[in-house]
């Protein structure tokens, strides 16, 4: 796209007045954007304020009232009218590929090439969504995670045809609404769902095999890896608590015993081990660390104890 909209262009169109569309529209309004909420269902538009009020109440801060937020959102059931004057159109329609493809094909000629077309799809590739779209270079995935008004991470999904400037623009835009963009190239499940579904699939198999009860699995994760992941994420956690040689050995053993290539050590892990990059203990793993390993361990343990209120 030739020109990216600047902050002074203040109107955003959100397409879809379901649960996620309602939340996203309210987030945008809370941060000072004028929002046009489009849906072909007039009842959904009419009930927006009632459904959005609890969300808006959770977003109220000094000097901002629920009314201030809700008054910035207006409904419009006509698509052409709803997108007129907006610098971004955010599609939050039902998760149906045919519906989304038809919508983007309709939006493309309605919106100037400088208008960002964003999608909240949680699964479909941009390449698939953009079939029949002439100006696909202005299409980007901006995928919120439920509950979007609380979870700060937002996936920014790009395809081979997405210009770097649009990815950067999306990251900057998300900072204006106090969210954090995490960038991922298009792939099935993107980033969050790919990690989440892989974990859930393995847990489901453990239950099916009778290895542990659902309650014991939840308790184990909640009181062990869960807090660590919440504090540091998976790779930083690995650097802090798992020696790369140990990770390699465990994965290789699991692959041997399960016969599943999903458990196999990756080439990247093998290279880290070969290069002596064991994690914080060696000064480098996925990240670079200071040579004060004892200090790192003390800080690690204090952060975890504080988070767990022990």
DALIN-V394487 format. One record per residue. RES is the residue in one letter. SS is DSSP state (~ for helix, > for strand, _ for the rest). PSI is psi in degrees with one decimal (999 if undefined). BURIAL is 1 if it has 16 or more other ideal C-beta (glycine too) atoms within 10 Angstrom, else 0. Layout:
[[RES | SS | PSI | BURIAL] [RES | SS | PSI | BURIAL]]
This chain:
[[X | _ | 143.9 | 1] [X | _ | -46.6 | 0] [X | _ | 134.0 | 0] [X | _ | 137.7 | 1] [X | _ | 145.2 | 1] [X | _ | 168.9 | 0] [X | _ | -28.0 | 0] [X | _ | -18.2 | 0] [X | _ | 115.5 | 0] [X | _ | -1.2 | 1] [X | > | 132.8 | 1] [X | > | 138.7 | 1] [X | > | 129.9 | 1] [X | > | 123.8 | 1] [X | > | 115.5 | 1] [X | _ | 111.7 | 1] [X | _ | 28.4 | 1] [X | _ | -160.6 | 0] [X | ~ | -54.0 | 0] [X | ~ | -39.5 | 1] [X | ~ | -39.8 | 1] [X | ~ | -45.9 | 1] [X | ~ | -47.1 | 1] [X | ~ | -43.3 | 1] [X | ~ | -39.8 | 1] [X | ~ | -38.5 | 1] [X | ~ | -47.3 | 1] [X | ~ | -42.8 | 1] [X | ~ | -38.7 | 1] [X | ~ | -30.7 | 1] [X | _ | 22.5 | 0] [X | _ | 4.2 | 0] [X | _ | 145.6 | 1] [X | > | 130.1 | 1] [X | > | 131.4 | 1] [X | > | 118.4 | 1] [X | > | 118.6 | 1] [X | > | 137.2 | 1] [X | _ | 142.8 | 1] [X | _ | -13.6 | 0] [X | _ | 107.0 | 0] [X | ~ | -33.4 | 0] [X | ~ | -37.3 | 0] [X | ~ | -39.6 | 1] [X | ~ | -41.3 | 1] [X | ~ | -28.8 | 0] [X | _ | 5.7 | 0] [X | ~ | -51.4 | 1] [X | ~ | -42.5 | 1] [X | ~ | -40.4 | 0] [X | ~ | -28.6 | 0] [X | ~ | -18.5 | 1] [X | ~ | -46.9 | 0] [X | ~ | -33.9 | 0] [X | ~ | -46.9 | 1] [X | ~ | -37.6 | 1] [X | ~ | -34.8 | 0] [X | ~ | -13.5 | 0] [X | ~ | -2.0 | 1] [X | _ | 134.9 | 0] [X | _ | 179.4 | 0] [X | _ | 126.8 | 0] [X | _ | -5.2 | 0] [X | _ | 127.1 | 0] [X | _ | 168.4 | 0] [X | ~ | -41.9 | 1] [X | ~ | -40.6 | 0] [X | ~ | -40.5 | 0] [X | ~ | -53.3 | 1] [X | ~ | -31.2 | 1] [X | _ | -16.4 | 0] [X | _ | -4.2 | 1] [X | > | 126.4 | 1] [X | > | 146.7 | 0] [X | > | 150.6 | 1] [X | > | 118.1 | 1] [X | _ | -6.4 | 0] [X | _ | 120.3 | 0] [X | ~ | -46.8 | 1] [X | ~ | -42.4 | 0] [X | ~ | -37.5 | 0] [X | ~ | -32.6 | 1] [X | ~ | -12.3 | 1] [X | _ | 125.4 | 0] [X | _ | 1.1 | 0] [X | _ | 142.7 | 1] [X | _ | -17.5 | 1] [X | > | 139.0 | 1] [X | > | 118.6 | 1] [X | > | 111.7 | 1] [X | > | 121.6 | 1] [X | _ | 42.1 | 1] [X | _ | 175.9 | 1] [X | _ | 150.2 | 0] [X | _ | 76.7 | 0] [X | _ | 119.4 | 0] [X | ~ | -44.1 | 0] [X | ~ | -41.2 | 0] [X | ~ | -45.6 | 0] [X | ~ | -40.9 | 1] [X | ~ | -44.7 | 1] [X | ~ | -38.4 | 0] [X | ~ | -45.4 | 1] [X | ~ | -35.4 | 1] [X | ~ | -33.5 | 0] [X | ~ | -37.0 | 0] [X | ~ | -35.4 | 1] [X | ~ | -51.0 | 1] [X | ~ | -18.0 | 0] [X | ~ | -27.9 | 0] [X | _ | 136.7 | 1] [X | _ | 156.0 | 0] [X | _ | -14.8 | 0] [X | _ | -10.8 | 0] [X | _ | 130.1 | 1] [X | > | 130.0 | 1] [X | > | 111.0 | 1] [X | > | 150.8 | 1] [X | > | 143.0 | 1] [X | _ | 17.1 | 1] [X | _ | 141.8 | 1] [X | _ | 1.0 | 1] [X | _ | -33.7 | 0] [X | _ | 143.5 | 1] [X | _ | 143.5 | 1] [X | ~ | -36.9 | 1] [X | ~ | -39.8 | 0] [X | ~ | -41.3 | 0] [X | ~ | -30.9 | 1] [X | _ | 10.5 | 1] [X | _ | 124.6 | 0] [X | _ | 3.5 | 0] [X | _ | 121.9 | 1] [X | _ | -47.1 | 0] [X | _ | 59.9 | 1] [X | ~ | -12.7 | 1] [X | ~ | -9.3 | 1] [X | ~ | 14.0 | 1] [X | > | 131.5 | 1] [X | > | 147.2 | 1] [X | > | 124.9 | 1] [X | > | 93.2 | 1] [X | > | 112.8 | 1] [X | > | 150.7 | 1] [X | _ | 130.5 | 1] [X | _ | 135.7 | 0] [X | _ | 119.6 | 0] [X | _ | -24.3 | 1] [X | _ | -4.9 | 1] [X | _ | -45.8 | 0] [X | _ | 123.2 | 0] [X | _ | -25.3 | 0] [X | > | 136.6 | 0] [X | > | 128.3 | 1] [X | > | 130.1 | 1] [X | > | 110.7 | 1] [X | > | 131.4 | 1] [X | > | 156.3 | 1] [X | _ | -179.3 | 1] [X | _ | -26.2 | 0] [X | _ | 1.2 | 0] [X | _ | 120.4 | 1] [X | _ | 143.3 | 0] [X | ~ | -32.8 | 0] [X | ~ | -32.0 | 0] [X | ~ | -37.9 | 1] [X | ~ | -45.1 | 1] [X | ~ | -41.2 | 0] [X | ~ | -44.8 | 1] [X | ~ | -40.8 | 1] [X | ~ | -44.8 | 1] [X | ~ | -40.7 | 0] [X | ~ | -44.2 | 1] [X | ~ | -29.1 | 1] [X | ~ | -26.4 | 0] [X | _ | -15.0 | 0] [X | _ | 22.1 | 1] [X | _ | 35.6 | 0] [X | _ | 167.8 | 1] [X | > | 122.7 | 0] [X | > | 130.5 | 1] [X | > | 125.7 | 1] [X | > | 134.5 | 0] [X | > | 132.6 | 1] [X | > | 146.2 | 0] [X | _ | 134.2 | 1] [X | _ | 157.9 | 0] [X | _ | 124.1 | 0] [X | _ | -9.5 | 0] [X | _ | -133.1 | 1] [X | _ | -60.4 | 1] [X | ~ | -48.8 | 1] [X | ~ | -31.2 | 1] [X | ~ | -43.3 | 0] [X | ~ | -47.2 | 0] [X | ~ | -44.7 | 0] [X | ~ | -32.8 | 0] [X | ~ | -42.9 | 0] [X | ~ | -46.3 | 0] [X | ~ | -39.4 | 0] [X | ~ | -42.4 | 0] [X | ~ | -40.7 | 0] [X | ~ | -41.0 | 1] [X | ~ | -40.2 | 0] [X | ~ | -38.6 | 0] [X | ~ | -39.8 | 0] [X | ~ | -45.4 | 0] [X | ~ | -35.7 | 0] [X | _ | -2.9 | 0] [X | _ | 23.8 | 0] [X | _ | -30.5 | 0] [X | _ | 159.3 | 0] [X | _ | 161.8 | 0] [X | ~ | -41.2 | 0] [X | ~ | -41.7 | 0] [X | ~ | -36.0 | 0] [X | ~ | -46.2 | 0] [X | ~ | -42.4 | 0] [X | ~ | -41.7 | 0] [X | ~ | -45.2 | 0] [X | ~ | -42.6 | 0] [X | ~ | -35.0 | 0] [X | _ | 8.2 | 0] [X | _ | -87.0 | 0] [X | ~ | -26.3 | 0] [X | ~ | -55.4 | 0] [X | ~ | -36.9 | 1] [X | ~ | -42.4 | 1] [X | ~ | -39.4 | 0] [X | ~ | -35.6 | 0] [X | ~ | -43.3 | 1] [X | ~ | -12.9 | 1] [X | _ | 169.0 | 0] [X | ~ | -40.6 | 0] [X | ~ | -37.5 | 0] [X | ~ | -39.1 | 1] [X | ~ | -44.7 | 1] [X | ~ | -44.4 | 1] [X | ~ | -36.8 | 1] [X | ~ | -30.3 | 1] [X | ~ | -12.5 | 1] [X | _ | 116.3 | 0] [X | _ | 136.6 | 1] [X | ~ | -35.0 | 1] [X | ~ | -37.2 | 0] [X | ~ | -44.5 | 0] [X | ~ | -43.6 | 1] [X | ~ | -45.6 | 1] [X | ~ | -43.2 | 0] [X | ~ | -44.2 | 0] [X | ~ | -43.0 | 1] [X | ~ | -40.9 | 0] [X | ~ | -43.0 | 0] [X | ~ | -38.7 | 0] [X | ~ | -43.9 | 0] [X | ~ | -44.6 | 0] [X | ~ | -30.8 | 0] [X | ~ | -22.9 | 0] [X | _ | 11.9 | 0] [X | _ | 121.9 | 0] [X | ~ | -16.2 | 0] [X | ~ | -22.5 | 0] [X | ~ | -3.4 | 1] [X | _ | 141.3 | 0] [X | _ | 142.3 | 1] [X | _ | 163.8 | 0] [X | ~ | -37.5 | 0] [X | ~ | -44.4 | 0] [X | ~ | -42.9 | 1] [X | ~ | -38.8 | 0] [X | ~ | -39.4 | 0] [X | ~ | -43.9 | 1] [X | ~ | -45.0 | 1] [X | ~ | -32.1 | 0] [X | _ | 1.7 | 0] [X | _ | 19.4 | 0] [X | _ | 81.4 | 1] [X | _ | -12.1 | 1] [X | > | -157.0 | 1] [X | ~ | -32.2 | 1] [X | ~ | -26.8 | 1] [X | ~ | -1.8 | 1] [X | _ | -11.0 | 1] [X | > | 141.2 | 1] [X | _ | -112.2 | 1] [X | _ | -26.4 | 1] [X | _ | 163.8 | 0] [X | > | 140.8 | 0] [X | _ | 159.2 | 1] [X | _ | 170.3 | 0] [X | _ | 5.5 | 0] [X | _ | 73.5 | 0] [X | ~ | -39.8 | 0] [X | ~ | -39.6 | 0] [X | ~ | -38.5 | 0] [X | ~ | -43.7 | 1] [X | ~ | -42.2 | 0] [X | ~ | -45.2 | 0] [X | ~ | -41.8 | 0] [X | ~ | -50.4 | 1] [X | ~ | -35.7 | 0] [X | ~ | -41.2 | 0] [X | ~ | -42.9 | 0] [X | ~ | -42.3 | 1] [X | ~ | -40.6 | 0] [X | ~ | -41.5 | 0] [X | ~ | -35.8 | 0] [X | ~ | -5.5 | 0] [X | _ | 44.2 | 0] [X | _ | 999 | 0]]
